[in-house]
Amino acid sequence: MYYNRNRFVDFSIRHDRQELGEQTIFKMHTHTTAELFYFVAGKAVYHIEGSSYELQPGDILLMRPSEAHYVEQSPDVPYERICLNFETTIFSALDPDNTLLRPYYDRESGKRN
């Protein structure tokens, strides 16, 4: 398994890779930060608040803080992802009225991730 984590003031980046036959069991969880999930390779289904997304390499998902989620990966192929967790306040100076985040928050939980 390859693992790299860099921590900055308002966000963290994580890169994970499991080789053929390796599998990590992810449990349903939430974060206090937002999460941007980039699917690099593999075969997986991502579950968010009752919705399921069958992933293709290059897919990007975005979860709000406290939006429950987990990924179900297949051990039949190598699996790789990059996750960026960030405080939504990093946009405050650029967008004090939260115009950029409105579509992100004005949606049903687990929909249009």
Secondary structure, DSSP 8 states (H G I E B T S, - for coil): -EEEEEE-SSEEEEEEEE-TT-------B--SSEEEEEEEES-EEEEETTEEEE--TT-EEEE-TT--EEEEE-TTS-EEEEEEEE-GGGGTTT-TT-TTTHHHHSS-TTS--
